[in-house]
Structures are given as C-alpha cells and as structure tokens.
Amino acid sequence: MLYIVGTPIGNIKDITIRAIETLKECDFIVCEDTRQTLKILNHYSISKPLYSYSDHSTGKVEKVMELLRSGRKVSLLSDGGMPNISDPGIAVIKKAIEENIKIEVIGGPTACINAICASGFDGSSFIFLGFLNRSRTKIIEALSLPFLLDLPIVIYESPNRVIDLLEIVFEKYPKTYVCVVREMTKIYEEWIRGDIKTVIEKLKERGAIKGEITIIMKKQNNKNISSIGFVCSGNTCRSVIAHYYFLKKIRERGLNISVSSAGLDVYDEKVNENTTKILFKNGIDLENHKPFQIDRNFIEKNDLILTMTKKQKRNLISLFPEYSFKINTLLEYTNLGSGDIYDPYGKDFEEYEKTFSKIKDAIDLLTEKIIKIKMN
C-alpha cells in the first residue's frame, strides 16, 4: 500500500489527524529530505525507518517499489505540501499504478490552494503552472494561453527570481493584477497585492527577498471600458457590421460606450452595398460611415480592440506591441473559439447573411460580458 501524505508547508500544526495516524501505522516513510521529515516526526513522537527519495534516481524508485511489492505500507512525503505537486513523487506513483498497487491520498495543505483562497481572485477556476522555465521566451509561451482564457494563474518562484519574473510579465502584459505570497503559514507570512507595476516597486524597495514565494496573477478586466474599436481588412463589411450592431445593442441596454471601427488596408471610399442591406434587414439604418484607415490614435483611444481574424490581431500587435494587452479577436474575447470571421467581400448576399449571423452571436455575448465586467 502506498500512502501519499500531505505535510505542513510552514506551520508544523498544519497536519491532519489522519496523516499523523498514517505515519504512525506505516512500515516505512519515503521522503524528499530526511532532515525535514524528522522535524515533523519528532514533533509528533513518531519513529519510523526513513528513506530519501528522488524521481531522478532509478535505484531509489526501485527500492520503494520493492517495499511495496513485499506488501509493506509505505508513506510518501515531500518537504512540505503534497507529493507530485511541484515536488517529487510522480515516478513511484506511476510505477505503483502500473503494477496495480493500491494508493491512498492523505490530504494536506498545498501552497497553490492556500494562495488562491486569499488572493482576491475568484477561485472557482484557475490554472496552476508550478515553477516556470527560466527562459523569457518560455515564460511568455507558458502564460499566453492562460491569459487568453482569462483565468487566475498560480506560479511558484524562488525569492531570488521573483522580480525578474514579474518584470518579464509586466513587459508583455502591463495590465496585470498580482498577489505575491511570502512565507505562507509562517511567522513572517506576507501578502502583497496590487497592479503588477506597483508590486514590482514594493519588492524592489525592500532589498533582499527571503522565503518561499507563490504568485497569483490575472489580466485586469477593465471595469471602465468606455471605448471599443472593431478592425477588419478594409472597414467596408465585417468591422462595420460589428460596429453598428454593437451600437444598437448597447443603446438598447443603456450602456454608455464609444464605438468605432477601422481597416488595416482601406481602399474603398464607401461601405459595401451588401453591408448596408444586411444591417437594414436587421433594423439598423447605417449612419454615414466612411471607411477609416487605422492609425495610432485609433489604437490609443480605444480601451478594447477586437479584430475579425487572428492574422489581423498579429498584424496589429506587430505594429503596436505596447498595446498588445488590449488587442483580441472578437471570437476569442467572447469565448467562441480561436477561428476567424469569414470575409464575404465580393460575394453574394447569402454569404453576408452567414457572416452577420456569426458576428451577431459574438456581439450578443460581448454585450453581456461588458455588462458583467461593469457590474463586478
């Protein structure tokens, strides 16, 4: 029998009665560092044979498996928290599963769970990334999808690297809210919350940083979204449809938001005729709209910019990298997937109707999302 036992992450009293009973009743204890485990055993007057363990030592993994095959009760511990959660344990756990050896989990504290609970973020869904690769490129890659999903991210980091990590994040995602937890459950436990720039400044003021570090971060939802810009190729159909249908929806809901649209490569001097027809069919009298060539002012004045395709998003970010945090595709931002909105330019009216239907679904969701953001 293999017991996966949770142990204190700082305060030695953070251990369950069941964990203590399991450690007293087992035959052997396999642990990350025997010196750390002895502190717990001595505190609770437990004496058991100890074996140090590492996922990277085939010999040590095999030694544990021999004990389990012989029918011994083995408790697997890390230095603090739960084994296999950014700690050793996975190699022997996988082997035990392969050989049909019974496993029981004796739950205990975990830094990522404690951190999300008091971070100030909604903990109903979050992403745990553990320790990130030290490469700047790898860090950005690891964070890109979680930020896109708009969920809190929990990360472990060493005190010597926490500022470096936050500066990399700030460079790419300047509008990020952060909670840094230091020395969790210990005497000098500390929680530092705020926008990422402020947190970096606070950490730099104190000189040396000590203790175990857990970081929770999330892109800020701008509760004061007062302007949204839609972007497509020529600003004659898709972005215009999104622009004026969204304008209709926010007027119906009494929202005060400035709406505009623009094109990346504007050639035509007026909106496509089918665009006017499809909007009219849906109760929208197109106001005098002249296709607008996107410029820096358009990017700067809008709090949120929504493109019709992924390529348009990439092009905008390459032109205005400092504003990447506010540029999304319409479908991604409304959680309708990572696809593109089809360009009906030059096609028949039926194709415009298909495109309008897709944009309508996204704009309906966008309207509800903006209302929710403003209410939270």
C-alpha positions as CSV (number, residue, x, y, z in Angstrom):
1,M,0.0,0.0,0.0
2,L,1.3,3.5,-1.0
3,Y,0.1,6.4,1.1
4,I,0.6,9.9,-0.5
5,V,0.7,12.1,2.7
6,G,0.3,15.8,2.8
7,T,2.6,17.6,5.3
8,P,2.8,21.2,6.6
9,I,4.1,23.9,4.2
10,G,5.3,26.0,7.1
11,N,3.3,25.8,10.3
12,I,4.0,22.4,11.8
13,K,0.5,22.3,13.2
14,D,-1.0,22.2,9.7
15,I,-1.2,18.4,9.6
16,T,-4.3,16.3,9.7
17,I,-5.1,13.7,12.4
18,R,-5.4,11.1,9.6
19,A,-1.9,12.0,8.4
20,I,-0.4,11.5,11.9
21,E,-2.2,8.2,12.3
22,T,-1.0,7.0,8.8
23,L,2.7,7.9,9.7
24,K,2.4,6.0,13.0
25,E,0.9,2.9,11.3
26,C,3.0,2.6,8.2
27,D,6.1,0.5,7.9
28,F,8.4,2.9,6.0
29,I,8.5,6.6,5.2
30,V,9.9,7.7,1.9
31,C,10.7,11.4,1.8
32,E,12.4,14.2,-0.1
33,D,14.8,15.2,2.7
34,T,15.1,13.1,5.8
35,R,16.2,16.1,7.9
36,Q,13.0,18.0,7.1
37,T,10.7,14.9,7.7
38,L,12.4,14.2,11.0
39,K,11.3,17.6,12.3
40,I,7.7,16.5,11.8
41,L,8.2,13.0,13.2
42,N,10.0,14.2,16.3
43,H,7.3,16.9,17.0
44,Y,4.6,14.2,16.9
45,S,6.7,11.5,18.6
46,I,6.8,9.2,15.6
47,S,9.7,6.8,14.9
48,K,9.9,5.0,11.6
49,P,12.6,3.9,9.1
50,L,13.3,6.8,6.6
51,Y,14.5,6.6,3.0
52,S,15.4,9.6,1.0
53,Y,13.7,9.7,-2.5
54,S,14.2,11.3,-5.9
55,D,12.2,10.9,-9.1
56,H,15.5,11.1,-11.0
57,S,17.1,8.1,-9.2
58,T,16.1,4.8,-10.8
59,G,17.7,3.0,-7.9
60,K,15.7,4.8,-5.3
61,V,12.4,4.4,-7.2
62,E,13.1,0.6,-7.5
63,K,13.9,0.4,-3.8
64,V,10.5,1.9,-2.9
65,M,8.8,-0.5,-5.4
66,E,10.5,-3.5,-3.7
67,L,9.0,-2.4,-0.4
68,L,5.5,-2.0,-2.0
69,R,5.7,-5.4,-3.8
70,S,6.5,-7.1,-0.5
71,G,3.3,-5.8,1.0
72,R,4.8,-3.1,3.2
73,K,2.8,0.1,4.0
74,V,4.8,3.0,2.6
75,S,4.1,6.7,3.2
76,L,5.4,9.1,0.5
77,L,6.1,12.6,1.7
78,S,7.6,15.8,0.3
79,D,9.4,18.5,2.3
80,G,6.0,20.4,2.5
81,G,2.6,20.1,0.9
82,M,1.5,17.3,-1.4
83,P,3.9,15.0,-3.2
84,N,3.8,15.4,-7.0
85,I,2.6,19.0,-6.8
86,S,5.8,20.7,-7.9
87,D,7.5,18.2,-5.7
88,P,8.9,14.6,-6.1
89,G,6.7,11.6,-6.3
90,I,5.5,11.1,-9.8
91,A,7.9,8.3,-10.7
92,V,6.9,5.9,-7.9
93,I,3.2,6.9,-8.2
94,K,3.3,5.9,-11.9
95,K,5.1,2.7,-11.2
96,A,2.6,1.8,-8.4
97,I,-0.3,2.4,-10.8
98,E,1.3,0.2,-13.5
99,E,1.7,-2.6,-11.0
100,N,-1.8,-2.3,-9.6
101,I,-0.6,-1.4,-6.1
102,K,-3.3,0.3,-4.1
103,I,-2.8,4.1,-3.5
104,E,-4.5,6.3,-0.9
105,V,-4.1,10.1,-0.7
106,I,-4.0,11.6,2.8
107,G,-4.8,15.2,2.0
108,G,-3.0,18.2,3.4
109,P,-2.0,21.8,2.8
110,T,-0.9,23.0,-0.7
111,A,0.6,26.4,-1.3
112,C,-1.3,27.0,-4.5
113,I,-4.7,26.3,-2.9
114,N,-4.0,28.5,0.1
115,A,-2.8,31.3,-2.2
116,I,-5.8,31.3,-4.5
117,C,-8.1,31.3,-1.5
118,A,-7.0,34.7,-0.1
119,S,-5.6,36.2,-3.3
120,G,-8.8,38.2,-4.0
121,F,-9.4,36.3,-7.3
122,D,-12.3,34.0,-8.0
123,G,-11.0,30.5,-7.2
124,S,-13.8,28.6,-8.9
125,S,-11.4,28.1,-11.9
126,F,-7.7,28.8,-12.1
127,I,-4.6,27.5,-13.8
128,F,-1.6,26.1,-11.8
129,L,1.8,26.3,-13.6
130,G,4.2,25.4,-10.8
131,F,7.7,26.5,-11.5
132,L,8.2,28.1,-14.9
133,N,11.1,27.6,-17.2
134,R,13.7,30.4,-16.7
135,S,13.8,31.4,-20.4
136,R,12.0,34.6,-21.1
137,T,10.5,33.1,-24.3
138,K,9.3,30.0,-22.4
139,I,7.8,32.1,-19.7
140,I,5.8,34.1,-22.3
141,E,4.7,31.0,-24.1
142,A,3.6,29.3,-20.8
143,L,1.5,32.4,-19.9
144,S,-0.1,33.2,-23.2
145,L,-2.9,30.6,-23.2
146,P,-3.9,31.0,-19.5
147,F,-4.1,34.8,-20.0
148,L,-6.2,34.2,-23.1
149,L,-8.6,32.1,-21.1
150,D,-8.9,35.0,-18.6
151,L,-8.3,32.8,-15.5
152,P,-6.1,33.4,-12.5
153,I,-2.6,31.8,-12.8
154,V,-0.8,30.4,-9.8
155,I,3.0,30.1,-10.0
156,Y,5.8,29.1,-7.7
157,E,9.1,31.1,-7.8
158,S,12.3,31.4,-5.9
159,P,12.8,34.7,-3.9
160,N,15.9,35.5,-6.0
161,R,13.9,35.4,-9.3
162,V,10.5,36.8,-8.3
163,I,11.3,40.4,-9.5
164,D,12.8,39.1,-12.8
165,L,9.7,37.0,-13.5
166,L,7.3,39.9,-12.7
167,E,9.3,42.3,-15.0
168,I,9.1,39.8,-17.9
169,V,5.3,39.6,-17.3
170,F,4.9,43.4,-17.0
171,E,6.8,43.9,-20.3
172,K,4.3,41.7,-22.1
173,Y,1.2,42.1,-20.0
174,P,1.3,45.5,-18.3
175,K,-2.3,45.5,-17.2
176,T,-2.0,42.6,-14.8
177,Y,-3.1,42.3,-11.2
178,V,-0.8,40.4,-8.9
179,C,-0.8,38.8,-5.5
180,V,2.6,37.7,-4.1
181,V,2.6,35.5,-1.0
182,R,5.7,35.0,1.0
183,E,6.4,32.6,3.9
184,M,2.9,31.2,3.8
185,T,1.6,29.9,7.2
186,K,4.9,31.0,9.0
187,I,5.5,33.8,11.4
188,Y,6.5,36.3,8.7
189,E,3.7,35.5,6.3
190,E,3.1,38.4,3.9
191,W,0.6,39.1,1.1
192,I,1.4,41.9,-1.4
193,R,-1.5,42.7,-3.7
194,G,-1.8,45.3,-6.5
195,D,-1.2,46.1,-10.1
196,I,2.0,44.4,-11.3
197,K,4.0,47.7,-11.6
198,T,3.2,48.6,-8.0
199,V,4.0,45.2,-6.7
200,I,7.4,45.2,-8.5
201,E,8.2,48.6,-7.0
202,K,7.3,47.4,-3.5
203,L,9.5,44.3,-3.8
204,K,12.4,46.4,-5.1
205,E,12.2,48.8,-2.2
206,R,13.0,46.1,0.4
207,G,16.3,44.8,-0.9
208,A,16.8,41.1,-0.3
209,I,13.7,38.9,-0.5
210,K,13.5,35.8,1.6
211,G,11.2,32.8,1.9
212,E,9.0,30.6,-0.2
213,I,7.1,32.6,-2.9
214,T,3.8,31.9,-4.5
215,I,2.5,34.3,-7.2
216,I,-1.1,34.6,-8.4
217,M,-1.8,36.8,-11.4
218,K,-4.6,37.7,-13.7
219,K,-5.1,40.2,-16.6
220,Q,-7.1,43.1,-15.4
221,N,-10.7,43.3,-16.6
222,N,-11.2,47.0,-17.3
223,K,-14.3,47.9,-15.4
224,N,-14.2,51.3,-17.1
225,I,-14.3,50.1,-20.7
226,S,-15.6,53.3,-22.3
227,S,-14.5,52.7,-25.9
228,I,-14.3,49.7,-28.2
229,G,-12.9,49.5,-31.7
230,F,-13.6,46.8,-34.3
231,V,-11.0,46.1,-37.0
232,C,-11.1,44.2,-40.3
233,S,-9.3,44.5,-43.6
234,G,-11.0,47.4,-45.4
235,N,-13.6,48.6,-43.0
236,T,-16.4,48.0,-45.5
237,C,-18.2,44.9,-44.2
238,R,-17.2,42.8,-41.1
239,S,-16.0,45.6,-38.8
240,V,-18.8,47.8,-39.9
241,I,-21.4,45.1,-39.2
242,A,-19.9,44.6,-35.7
243,H,-19.6,48.3,-35.1
244,Y,-23.2,49.2,-35.8
245,Y,-24.8,46.0,-34.5
246,F,-23.0,46.5,-31.2
247,L,-24.0,50.2,-31.2
248,K,-27.6,49.0,-31.4
249,K,-27.2,46.5,-28.6
250,I,-25.6,49.0,-26.1
251,R,-28.3,51.6,-26.8
252,E,-30.9,49.0,-26.1
253,R,-29.2,48.2,-22.8
254,G,-28.4,51.8,-21.8
255,L,-24.7,51.4,-21.9
256,N,-22.5,54.5,-22.5
257,I,-19.7,53.2,-24.6
258,S,-17.9,54.9,-27.6
259,V,-17.8,52.5,-30.6
260,S,-15.7,52.9,-33.7
261,S,-14.2,50.7,-36.5
262,A,-11.3,50.8,-38.9
263,G,-9.5,48.8,-41.5
264,L,-5.9,47.7,-41.9
265,D,-5.8,48.4,-45.7
266,V,-8.5,50.8,-46.7
267,Y,-9.1,51.3,-50.4
268,D,-12.8,51.9,-50.9
269,E,-14.4,55.2,-50.2
270,K,-17.7,53.8,-49.1
271,V,-19.3,50.8,-47.3
272,N,-20.1,47.7,-49.4
273,E,-23.8,47.7,-50.6
274,N,-24.5,44.3,-49.1
275,T,-23.3,45.6,-45.7
276,T,-25.8,48.3,-45.8
277,K,-28.6,45.9,-46.9
278,I,-27.8,43.3,-44.2
279,L,-27.8,46.0,-41.5
280,F,-31.0,47.4,-42.7
281,K,-32.6,44.0,-42.8
282,N,-31.8,43.7,-39.1
283,G,-33.2,47.1,-38.1
284,I,-30.1,49.2,-38.5
285,D,-30.1,52.3,-40.7
286,L,-26.4,52.7,-41.5
287,E,-25.3,56.1,-40.5
288,N,-22.9,58.0,-42.8
289,H,-19.9,55.7,-42.4
290,K,-16.8,56.3,-44.3
291,P,-14.1,53.5,-44.3
292,F,-11.3,54.6,-41.9
293,Q,-7.6,53.6,-42.2
294,I,-6.4,52.5,-38.8
295,D,-3.8,54.7,-37.1
296,R,-2.1,55.1,-33.8
297,N,-4.8,57.4,-32.4
298,F,-7.4,54.7,-33.1
299,I,-5.3,52.2,-31.0
300,E,-4.7,54.6,-28.2
301,K,-8.2,56.0,-27.8
302,N,-9.9,52.5,-27.5
303,D,-9.9,50.5,-24.3
304,L,-10.5,47.3,-26.2
305,I,-9.8,46.4,-29.9
306,L,-11.4,43.4,-31.5
307,T,-10.3,42.0,-34.8
308,M,-12.1,39.7,-37.2
309,T,-9.2,37.3,-37.7
310,K,-6.1,36.0,-35.9
311,K,-3.9,37.4,-38.7
312,Q,-5.3,40.9,-38.2
313,K,-4.6,40.6,-34.5
314,R,-1.0,39.5,-35.1
315,N,-0.5,42.4,-37.6
316,L,-1.9,44.9,-35.1
317,I,0.4,43.6,-32.3
318,S,3.4,43.8,-34.6
319,L,2.6,47.4,-35.4
320,F,1.7,48.4,-31.8
321,P,3.3,45.9,-29.5
322,E,3.0,48.2,-26.5
323,Y,-0.8,47.8,-26.8
324,S,-1.0,44.0,-27.2
325,F,-2.8,43.8,-23.9
326,K,-6.0,45.4,-25.4
327,I,-6.0,43.6,-28.8
328,N,-8.0,40.4,-29.2
329,T,-10.0,38.7,-31.9
330,L,-13.8,39.1,-31.5
331,L,-14.3,35.3,-31.3
332,E,-11.6,34.7,-28.7
333,Y,-12.7,37.6,-26.5
334,T,-16.3,36.2,-26.5
335,N,-15.1,32.6,-25.9
336,L,-16.5,31.4,-29.3
337,G,-13.2,29.7,-30.2
338,S,-10.0,30.6,-32.0
339,G,-11.3,30.7,-35.5
340,D,-11.8,33.7,-37.9
341,I,-14.9,35.5,-39.1
342,Y,-15.3,34.8,-42.8
343,D,-14.8,37.8,-45.2
344,P,-17.9,38.0,-47.5
345,Y,-16.4,40.9,-49.5
346,G,-17.3,40.5,-53.2
347,K,-19.7,37.5,-52.5
348,D,-23.4,37.4,-52.8
349,F,-25.9,38.5,-50.2
350,E,-26.3,35.0,-48.7
351,E,-22.7,35.0,-47.7
352,Y,-23.2,38.3,-45.9
353,E,-26.1,36.8,-44.0
354,K,-23.8,34.0,-42.8
355,T,-21.2,36.4,-41.7
356,F,-23.8,38.6,-40.0
357,S,-25.1,35.6,-38.0
358,K,-21.6,34.8,-36.7
359,I,-20.9,38.4,-35.8
360,K,-24.4,38.7,-34.1
361,D,-23.7,35.7,-31.9
362,A,-20.4,37.2,-30.8
363,I,-21.7,40.7,-30.3
364,D,-24.6,39.4,-28.2
365,L,-22.1,37.7,-25.9
366,L,-19.8,40.7,-25.9
367,T,-22.7,42.9,-24.7
368,E,-23.4,40.6,-21.8
369,K,-19.7,40.3,-21.0
370,I,-19.3,44.1,-20.8
371,I,-22.3,44.4,-18.6
372,K,-20.9,41.7,-16.3
373,I,-17.5,43.5,-16.1
374,K,-19.0,46.8,-15.2
375,M,-21.2,45.2,-12.5
376,N,-18.4,43.3,-10.8
